[in-house]
């Protein structure tokens, strides 16, 4: 039994809502995937804040109609399509899809759209090679920690070096007077 107009309108509204939260959309050809494999893909994508939607290209076309930043998606609407709507971790979502693709060898990435630009497969792979959000945060925290540690060592070094300098001067002054007395003792 086909879907009613009301069902289709509800699907379009749901897609529009998800699109409003998404930063990136990837279009994949899911032909040949079983329900279990699609469920596995969705499970892998969930931690990165990604939703996998399977809908007719016509419904996706209606959902993106009038939304300037998603218009390039019309070029990818052909054949059986699944759409990965990435909300949070873009790099993590791409890596999760790539792992699934290696395991199943049944899907094909058609491309994606991000910030109003059409992304080809090579562009998507390049974005996937970037570090994840958590890795970037850890790198920034490490850099900030390194600066703070360097500053603390430098501040701590000032009194230490001043102390060493005073001790060296003291030793030199004490050594000079002691050196003069030995010379006078030898001369006597």
Secondary structure, DSSP 8 states (H G I E B T S, - for coil): ----HHHHHHHHHHHHHHHHH-SEEEEEE-TT--HHHHHHHHHHHHTTTEEEEE--HHHHHHHHTT-GGGGGGGGG--SSEEEEEE-S-HHHHHHHHHHHHHHH---EEEEEEETTEEE-HHHHHHHHTS--HHHHHHHHHHHHHHHHHHHHHHHHHHHHHHHHHHHHHHHHHHHHHHHHHHHHHHH-
